[in-house]
């Protein structure tokens, strides 16, 4: 996926584990009640049925791969 500055995405994860690899840029990530800032090269595991949200800060863009 590729996000431009200020883009946000929210989803309820399906019934399986989702893996997100951050390729470039900084991603702001929330999974249930916890929040993180990720950097290029980070690998994120999103548990089944979790409420997640990720986005790009107002400066820059990011790209990642979601499996």
N, C-alpha and C positions, 0 to 999 in steps of 0.2 A: 504494500500500500504506500501511497505517497500523500502527505498532508501539507498543505500550504499554511502560512502563519495564521493562527487563530482558529484552525479547524479542530472540532471536537467530535468524538464518536462514542456513543454509549450503547452497551449491549448486555443482555443476559446470556452468559456463555451456554452453549449446548451441553448435552449430557456426556461430554468427553473433554479431556484435557486439551487446551489450546496452547501452542508454543508460539511466542513472538520473538523474533530476532530483530534488534535495532541496527539497521544498516548505516544510517547517517542522521545527524541532527539530534536534538534533545527531545525526548518525549516525556510528557507529564502523564502519569499513570495512576489510576485508582482501582483497586480490587476490593470490593466490599467496603470495609471501613479503614483500609490502609492506603497511603499514598506514597509514591516514589517519583523521583526524577531519574530517567534512564539516559544513558550515553551510548554512542556507537559501540557495537561489539557486545552489548548486554543481551542476555537471553532471559526471557520472562515466561514463567509457567502460570497459566491462568486456569484455576481449578474448574471442574464441571459445575454448572448451575450458578456460577458466581456473577455478581453484578459488577461489571467493569466499565471503565471510561478511560479513554486516552486521547491526547491532543497535543498540539504544537503551540509553543509560546508565540507571542506576537512578533518576535523577530526570528527570521530563519524558517526553514522547512525541514521535514524529516521524511525518511523512508524506512520501511521495515518489511519483513516477511512474516506472515501469519500462517501457521500450519495447524 
